[in-house]
């Protein structure tokens, strides 16, 4: 009974005290930085390694240019309207660094991906920041932090597999 009283308070507390959080992913890919970069930054191939991505459309700008905004559509398990986000490229340094801001109705955030050669392979490191736009979403997203990290890791692992072929 006490738990039922304190659970909502704890949930809201997460959203009040944790407005944003970071997580990172890393994968070592048996391919050159150039090969990884080509797959990583090709919008036509993104849905081959980002599992739930169904399509991407440029809203303004040119492909792979700083300032370009694109709308990404993701499928959801319920088969309802797709989840969308707007991505704006903030860094594009061929074969080294790719970064973007993201914005949705429930959160905004950023991702920075760096590539580094390690023992003839490419180490991809992604650093992500997520900020919920309301107390409810801050709480929920914080509690889902592990799932968000796992989903991103799955995408990078898929990229690694794609480059094996």
C-alpha positions in Angstrom: 0.0 0.0 0.0 2.8 2.4 0.8 4.4 1.6 -2.5 1.2 2.7 -4.3 1.5 6.0 -2.5 5.1 6.6 -3.2 5.4 5.2 -6.8 3.7 8.2 -8.4 5.8 10.6 -6.4 9.0 8.8 -7.4 7.9 8.8 -11.0 7.3 12.5 -11.1 10.5 13.1 -9.1 12.5 11.6 -11.9 11.0 14.2 -14.3 11.6 17.1 -12.0 15.2 16.3 -11.0 16.4 14.6 -14.2 15.6 16.9 -17.2 18.1 15.2 -19.5 20.5 12.3 -19.6 23.3 10.9 -21.8 24.1 7.4 -23.0 26.7 6.1 -25.4 27.2 3.2 -27.8 30.3 1.7 -29.3 31.0 -1.0 -31.9 34.2 -2.2 -33.6 33.6 -2.8 -37.3 35.9 -4.9 -39.5 35.9 -2.3 -42.3 37.7 0.9 -43.2 36.5 4.3 -41.9 35.6 5.2 -45.5 33.4 2.1 -45.9 31.7 2.7 -42.6 31.2 6.4 -43.4 29.6 5.6 -46.7 27.0 3.3 -45.1 26.5 5.5 -42.1 25.8 8.7 -44.0 23.8 7.3 -47.0 20.1 8.2 -46.4 19.1 5.6 -49.0 20.7 2.8 -46.9 19.8 4.0 -43.4 16.7 1.7 -43.2 19.0 -1.3 -43.8 20.6 -0.9 -40.4 18.1 1.3 -38.4 15.5 -1.4 -37.8 12.3 0.7 -37.4 13.2 3.5 -39.9 10.7 3.3 -42.7 11.6 6.5 -44.7 13.4 9.8 -44.6 12.6 13.0 -46.4 14.7 16.2 -46.6 12.7 19.2 -45.4 15.4 21.8 -46.2 19.0 21.8 -47.4 21.1 19.3 -49.3 21.9 15.7 -48.3 24.7 15.5 -45.7 25.2 19.3 -45.4 25.4 21.1 -42.1 22.0 22.7 -41.3 20.1 20.2 -43.4 16.8 19.2 -41.8 15.2 15.8 -42.5 12.0 14.2 -41.2 12.5 10.5 -40.2 9.6 8.1 -40.0 9.7 5.1 -37.7 7.3 2.2 -37.5 5.8 1.3 -34.1 4.6 -2.0 -32.7 1.0 -1.0 -32.6 0.8 -0.3 -36.4 -0.6 3.1 -35.7 0.7 6.4 -37.2 4.4 6.3 -37.5 6.6 8.0 -35.0 8.5 10.9 -36.5 11.4 13.1 -35.6 13.2 16.1 -37.3 16.9 15.8 -37.5 19.2 18.7 -38.2 22.9 18.0 -39.2 25.3 19.9 -36.9 28.6 18.4 -38.0 29.7 16.5 -41.1 33.5 15.8 -41.2 33.9 13.0 -43.7 35.3 9.7 -42.3 35.6 11.2 -38.8 32.5 12.9 -37.3 28.8 13.1 -37.9 26.4 14.9 -35.5 22.8 16.0 -35.4 20.1 17.5 -33.3 16.7 15.7 -33.1 13.3 17.1 -32.2 10.0 15.3 -31.6 6.8 16.2 -29.7 8.1 14.5 -26.6 11.8 15.0 -26.5 14.7 16.8 -28.1 18.3 15.7 -28.1 21.6 15.3 -30.0 23.8 12.5 -31.2 27.5 12.7 -32.1 29.1 9.8 -33.9 32.9 9.5 -34.3 35.0 7.0 -36.2 38.5 6.0 -35.3 40.8 3.4 -36.7 41.8 0.8 -34.2 44.1 -2.1 -35.2 42.9 -1.9 -38.8 39.2 -1.8 -37.9 36.9 1.1 -37.3 35.6 2.0 -33.9 32.3 3.8 -34.0 31.4 5.7 -30.9 28.0 7.4 -30.5 27.2 9.8 -27.7 23.6 10.7 -27.2 21.8 13.3 -25.1 18.0 13.1 -24.5 15.9 15.9 -23.0 12.2 15.2 -22.3 9.9 18.2 -23.0 7.6 17.7 -20.0 7.9 16.2 -16.6 6.0 13.0 -17.6 8.2 12.4 -20.6 11.4 13.2 -18.7 10.4 10.5 -16.1 9.4 8.0 -18.7 12.4 8.5 -21.0 14.8 8.3 -18.0 13.2 5.0 -17.0 13.6 3.8 -20.6 17.2 4.9 -20.8 18.4 1.3 -20.9 16.0 0.4 -23.7 17.0 3.5 -25.7 20.6 2.5 -25.4 19.9 -1.1 -26.4 17.8 0.0 -29.5 20.7 2.3 -30.6 23.2 -0.5 -30.0 21.1 -2.9 -32.1 21.2 -0.4 -35.0 25.0 0.0 -34.8 25.4 -3.8 -34.6 23.2 -4.0 -37.7 25.5 -1.6 -39.4 28.4 -3.8 -38.5 26.6 -6.9 -40.0 25.8 -4.9 -43.2 29.4 -4.1 -43.7 30.4 -7.8 -43.4 28.7 -8.5 -46.7 
